[in-house]
């Protein structure tokens, strides 16, 4: 029985590898065809429904794509869909091998760990963006004083910037070259990276376009504001470090202890999982743990977290 099972697993993995190879060989050709179709549709005044757009319309895949983009992990939508299919297949195999409950615990732990790691990377990248944004705006002001337009100033300043602000601003400049208004591209970047500063810059650009005025003076005021907010956020983070650490301990110790005990000694929870009253108490315990994690997460994010 075990030999047949491992044989099926090997066949599934081989099929997944073959599918990834076929996708890689056809990707360049498909991208060229999609680009030609999009150019033709743009000339006719309509936008084509590309395979990438259809993938991102799936709620789970769209959310995962946004989280990876926030963390600075480049991934194409088609590859993300293939990876999601492979992960789903492996999850089903784990459920089949370990059993429904134990497999569900392992899969949930893996998903939670992956989401936590990606979120930490994204948060670190967001803080780097906040630190580098004032310097970038200073370069924009300097280039504006040389007589360049606002779009040219953002484009030129993005080439001189450091990562990760360089990657974000070059993406904004690329959208502007394709015809997207600068304020709209900044608004989208602020929403994606959860940065209020980007949305404030977008608002300043929109107001300047409509009513005129000196955008350089506005940017100078924004530079001071961003630096003051960054300093205040760092001070608040230092003052609340003990609270945030306690929240992480309370959130992960209870969950990790349950997973460890159940995987090492399933009989310990046998009565709680086989009797009616035990299942009710077990369900209430899980619900309370999840509620506590959510409350602690909201508390920590409200104390100097992302700019929701």
C-alpha positions as CSV (number, residue, x, y, z in Angstrom):
1,X,0.0,0.0,0.0
2,X,2.8,2.4,0.9
3,X,4.6,1.6,-2.3
4,X,1.5,2.3,-4.4
5,X,1.0,5.6,-2.6
6,X,4.5,6.8,-3.1
7,X,4.3,5.7,-6.7
8,X,1.2,7.9,-7.2
9,X,3.0,10.8,-5.4
10,X,6.0,10.4,-7.7
11,X,3.8,10.4,-10.8
12,X,2.0,13.5,-9.6
13,X,5.3,15.3,-9.0
14,X,6.6,14.2,-12.5
15,X,3.4,15.5,-14.1
16,X,3.8,18.8,-12.3
17,X,7.4,19.1,-13.4
18,X,6.4,18.4,-17.0
19,X,3.7,21.0,-16.8
20,X,6.1,23.7,-15.4
21,X,8.6,22.9,-18.2
22,X,5.9,23.2,-20.9
23,X,4.8,26.5,-19.3
24,X,8.3,27.8,-19.4
25,X,8.9,26.9,-23.0
26,X,5.6,28.5,-24.2
27,X,5.7,31.6,-22.0
28,X,7.8,33.8,-24.3
29,X,5.7,33.0,-27.3
30,X,2.5,33.5,-25.4
31,X,3.7,36.8,-24.0
32,X,4.5,38.1,-27.5
33,X,1.0,37.1,-28.8
34,X,-0.7,38.7,-25.8
35,X,1.4,41.9,-26.3
36,X,0.4,42.1,-29.9
37,X,-3.2,41.6,-29.1
38,X,-3.1,44.2,-26.3
39,X,-1.5,46.7,-28.7
40,X,-4.2,46.1,-31.3
41,X,-7.0,46.3,-28.8
42,X,-5.5,49.5,-27.4
43,X,-5.4,51.1,-30.8
44,X,-9.1,50.1,-31.2
45,X,-9.9,51.7,-27.8
46,X,-10.6,48.5,-25.8
47,X,-8.6,46.4,-23.3
48,X,-8.2,42.7,-23.9
49,X,-9.0,40.1,-21.3
50,X,-5.6,38.4,-20.9
51,X,-4.8,35.1,-19.2
52,X,-2.9,37.1,-16.5
53,X,-6.0,39.2,-15.8
54,X,-8.2,36.2,-15.6
55,X,-5.8,34.6,-13.0
56,X,-5.8,37.8,-10.9
57,X,-9.6,37.9,-10.9
58,X,-9.6,34.8,-8.7
59,X,-9.8,36.2,-5.2
60,X,-7.2,33.9,-3.5
61,X,-4.7,34.2,-6.3
62,X,-5.2,38.0,-6.6
63,X,-4.6,38.4,-2.8
64,X,-1.5,36.2,-3.0
65,X,-0.2,38.2,-6.0
66,X,-0.6,41.4,-4.1
67,X,1.1,40.1,-1.0
68,X,4.1,38.9,-3.0
69,X,4.2,42.2,-4.9
70,X,4.3,44.0,-1.5
71,X,7.2,41.9,-0.4
72,X,9.1,42.6,-3.7
73,X,8.9,39.0,-4.9
74,X,8.4,39.1,-8.7
75,X,6.1,36.4,-9.9
76,X,4.0,36.1,-13.1
77,X,0.3,35.3,-12.7
78,X,0.5,32.2,-14.8
79,X,3.3,30.8,-12.7
80,X,1.4,31.7,-9.5
81,X,-1.6,29.8,-10.7
82,X,0.6,26.8,-11.5
83,X,2.3,27.0,-8.1
84,X,-1.1,27.2,-6.4
85,X,-2.2,24.1,-8.2
86,X,0.9,22.3,-7.1
87,X,0.4,23.4,-3.5
88,X,-3.2,22.3,-3.6
89,X,-2.1,18.9,-4.9
90,X,0.5,18.5,-2.2
91,X,-2.0,19.5,0.4
92,X,-4.4,16.8,-0.8
93,X,-1.6,14.3,-0.7
94,X,-0.7,15.3,2.9
95,X,-4.4,15.0,3.9
96,X,-4.4,11.5,2.4
97,X,-1.2,10.4,4.1
98,X,-1.6,12.0,7.5
99,X,-5.3,11.8,7.9
100,X,-7.9,14.6,7.7
101,X,-7.3,16.3,11.0
102,X,-3.6,15.9,11.3
103,X,-3.1,16.8,7.6
104,X,-5.3,19.9,8.0
105,X,-3.2,21.0,11.0
106,X,0.1,20.6,9.0
107,X,-1.3,22.3,6.0
108,X,-2.7,25.2,8.1
109,X,0.6,25.6,9.9
110,X,2.6,25.7,6.6
111,X,0.2,28.3,5.1
112,X,0.3,30.4,8.3
113,X,4.1,30.2,8.4
114,X,4.5,31.2,4.7
115,X,2.0,34.1,5.1
116,X,3.9,35.3,8.2
117,X,7.2,35.2,6.5
118,X,5.9,37.1,3.4
119,X,4.2,39.6,5.6
120,X,7.4,40.3,7.6
121,X,9.4,40.7,4.4
122,X,6.7,43.1,3.1
123,X,6.7,45.1,6.3
124,X,10.5,45.4,6.3
125,X,10.3,46.6,2.7
126,X,7.6,49.1,3.6
127,X,9.8,50.6,6.3
128,X,12.7,50.9,3.8
129,X,10.4,52.7,1.4
130,X,9.4,55.2,4.2
131,X,13.1,55.8,5.0
132,X,14.1,56.3,1.3
133,X,11.1,58.4,0.2
134,X,12.4,61.8,1.5
135,X,15.7,61.4,-0.3
136,X,13.8,60.5,-3.5
137,X,11.6,63.6,-3.2
138,X,14.7,65.7,-2.7
139,X,16.0,64.4,-6.0
140,X,12.7,65.1,-7.7
141,X,12.8,68.7,-6.4
142,X,16.3,69.1,-7.7
143,X,15.4,67.8,-11.1
144,X,12.3,70.0,-11.2
145,X,14.5,73.1,-10.6
146,X,16.5,72.2,-13.8
147,X,13.3,72.8,-15.8
148,X,12.1,69.2,-16.3
149,X,8.4,68.2,-16.1
150,X,7.0,66.4,-13.2
151,X,6.8,63.1,-15.0
152,X,10.4,63.4,-16.3
153,X,11.6,64.3,-12.8
154,X,10.1,61.1,-11.3
155,X,11.5,59.1,-14.1
156,X,15.0,60.5,-13.8
157,X,15.0,60.4,-10.0
158,X,13.9,56.7,-10.0
159,X,17.0,55.8,-12.0
160,X,19.3,57.3,-9.3
161,X,17.4,55.9,-6.4
162,X,18.2,52.8,-4.3
163,X,16.2,49.6,-3.8
164,X,13.4,49.2,-2.9
165,X,12.2,52.7,-3.8
166,X,13.9,52.4,-7.2
167,X,11.8,49.4,-8.1
168,X,8.5,51.0,-7.0
169,X,9.2,54.3,-8.7
170,X,10.4,52.7,-11.9
171,X,7.2,50.8,-12.0
172,X,5.3,54.0,-11.6
173,X,7.4,55.7,-14.3
174,X,6.7,52.7,-16.6
175,X,2.9,53.1,-16.1
176,X,3.2,56.8,-16.8
177,X,5.0,56.1,-20.1
178,X,2.1,53.8,-21.0
179,X,-0.4,56.6,-20.5
180,X,-1.5,56.2,-16.9
181,X,-1.7,59.6,-15.0
182,X,1.1,60.1,-12.5
183,X,-1.3,60.7,-9.6
184,X,-3.3,57.5,-10.4
185,X,0.0,55.4,-10.5
186,X,1.0,56.9,-7.2
187,X,-2.4,56.2,-5.7
188,X,-2.2,52.5,-6.8
189,X,1.3,52.2,-5.4
190,X,0.2,53.6,-2.1
191,X,-2.7,51.2,-1.9
192,X,-0.5,48.2,-2.8
193,X,2.2,49.0,-0.3
194,X,-0.1,50.4,2.3
195,X,1.7,53.8,2.4
196,X,-0.3,56.9,3.2
197,X,2.6,59.0,2.0
198,X,2.2,57.8,-1.6
199,X,-1.4,58.8,-1.5
200,X,-0.6,62.2,-0.1
201,X,1.9,62.8,-2.9
202,X,-0.8,61.7,-5.4
203,X,-3.2,64.1,-3.9
204,X,-0.6,66.9,-4.1
205,X,0.1,66.2,-7.8
206,X,-3.7,66.1,-8.6
207,X,-4.3,69.4,-6.8
208,X,-1.3,71.0,-8.5
209,X,-2.5,69.9,-12.0
210,X,-6.0,71.4,-11.3
211,X,-5.2,74.6,-9.5
212,X,-1.5,75.2,-10.3
213,X,1.1,76.5,-7.8
214,X,4.6,75.5,-6.9
215,X,4.8,71.7,-6.6
216,X,8.4,72.1,-5.3
217,X,7.2,73.8,-2.1
218,X,4.6,71.1,-1.6
219,X,7.3,68.4,-1.9
220,X,9.6,70.2,0.5
221,X,6.7,70.2,3.1
222,X,6.1,66.6,2.4
223,X,9.8,65.7,2.9
224,X,9.6,67.3,6.4
225,X,6.3,65.6,7.2
226,X,7.5,62.1,6.1
227,X,10.7,62.4,8.1
228,X,8.8,63.5,11.2
229,X,6.3,60.6,10.8
230,X,9.1,58.1,10.3
231,X,10.9,59.3,13.5
232,X,7.7,59.2,15.5
233,X,6.9,55.7,14.2
234,X,10.3,54.4,15.2
235,X,10.0,55.9,18.7
236,X,6.5,54.4,19.1
237,X,7.9,51.0,17.9
238,X,10.6,51.1,20.5
239,X,8.2,52.1,23.3
240,X,5.8,49.2,22.4
241,X,8.4,46.6,21.7
242,X,7.5,44.7,25.0
243,X,3.8,44.7,24.1
244,X,4.4,43.4,20.6
245,X,6.7,40.7,21.8
246,X,4.1,39.6,24.4
247,X,1.5,39.5,21.7
248,X,3.6,37.2,19.5
249,X,4.4,34.9,22.5
250,X,0.7,34.6,23.4
251,X,-0.3,34.0,19.8
252,X,2.3,31.4,18.8
253,X,3.1,29.5,22.0
254,X,-0.5,28.1,22.6
255,X,-0.9,27.2,18.9
256,X,2.6,25.7,18.6
257,X,2.2,23.7,21.8
258,X,-1.1,22.2,20.6
259,X,0.4,21.2,17.2
260,X,3.5,19.7,18.9
261,X,1.5,17.6,21.4
262,X,-1.0,16.4,18.9
263,X,1.6,15.4,16.3
264,X,3.8,13.6,19.0
265,X,0.9,12.1,21.0
266,X,-2.5,12.0,19.3
267,X,-4.0,9.9,22.1
268,X,-3.7,12.9,24.4
269,X,-6.5,14.7,22.6
270,X,-8.5,11.5,21.9
271,X,-11.4,12.2,24.3
272,X,-11.6,15.8,23.1
273,X,-11.9,14.7,19.5
274,X,-14.1,11.7,19.8
275,X,-16.9,12.8,22.2
276,X,-19.6,15.4,21.6
277,X,-18.8,17.5,24.6
278,X,-15.1,17.3,23.9
279,X,-15.6,18.5,20.3
280,X,-17.6,21.4,21.5
281,X,-14.9,22.4,24.0
282,X,-12.2,21.9,21.4
283,X,-14.1,24.0,18.9
284,X,-14.6,26.8,21.4
285,X,-10.9,26.7,22.3
286,X,-9.9,27.0,18.7
287,X,-12.3,29.9,18.2
288,X,-11.0,31.7,21.3
289,X,-7.4,31.2,20.1
290,X,-8.2,32.6,16.7
291,X,-10.1,35.5,18.1
292,X,-7.2,36.3,20.5
293,X,-4.7,36.2,17.6
294,X,-6.9,38.5,15.5
295,X,-7.3,41.0,18.5
296,X,-3.6,41.0,19.2
297,X,-2.8,41.5,15.6
298,X,-5.1,44.5,15.3
299,X,-3.6,45.9,18.5
300,X,0.0,45.6,17.3
301,X,-0.8,46.9,13.8
302,X,-2.6,49.9,15.3
303,X,0.5,50.8,17.2
304,X,2.8,51.9,14.4
305,X,1.8,49.3,11.8
306,X,1.0,49.8,8.2
307,X,-0.9,52.7,6.9
308,X,-4.2,51.0,6.3
